[in-house]
Amino acid sequence: MDDRPDVDTSADEGPDDPEVAALYALVAERLKQAHARVYSLHASDDAKTALTRQLLIVTETAKRDLPEAARRLSRFVQDLDEGRPPVH
C-alpha cells in the first residue's frame, strides 16, 4: 500500500499544458522586447518609469489571467508602434 497523499496531476493545470506554456513563452518574450523598447525611448526618466510600471502590471496580470495579460501587452505595443506612448 502506498502511504503518499494523492496528488492531482491533471493536464490542464497551467504551464504543463503545451498551449498555455507556449502562450507564457510568447508573452514573456514580448514583455522582454517591450521593456527594451521602453528603455531605448527618447523620453524622460519619469515617462520611462511610468511605462515600466505598466509592463510590471502586465507581468502580474499574467500570473492570474494570461489571456488578459496578452491583450494588455498587445495594446501597449500597438500604442508604442503608433507613436502614442501608452501612459494611462
Stockholm file with secondary structure:
# STOCKHOLM 1.0

chainA/1-88         MDDRPDVDTSADEGPDDPEVAALYALVAERLKQAHARVYSLHASDDAKTALTRQLLIVTETAKRDLPEAARRLSRFVQDLDEGRPPVH
#=GR chainA/1-88 SS CCCSCCCCCCTTSSTTSHHHHHHHHHHHHHHHHHHHHHHHSSSCHHHHHHHHHHHHHHHHHHHHCHHHHHHHHHHHHHHHHTTCCCCC
#=GC SS_cons        CCCSCCCCCCTTSSTTSHHHHHHHHHHHHHHHHHHHHHHHSSSCHHHHHHHHHHHHHHHHHHHHCHHHHHHHHHHHHHHHHTTCCCCC
//
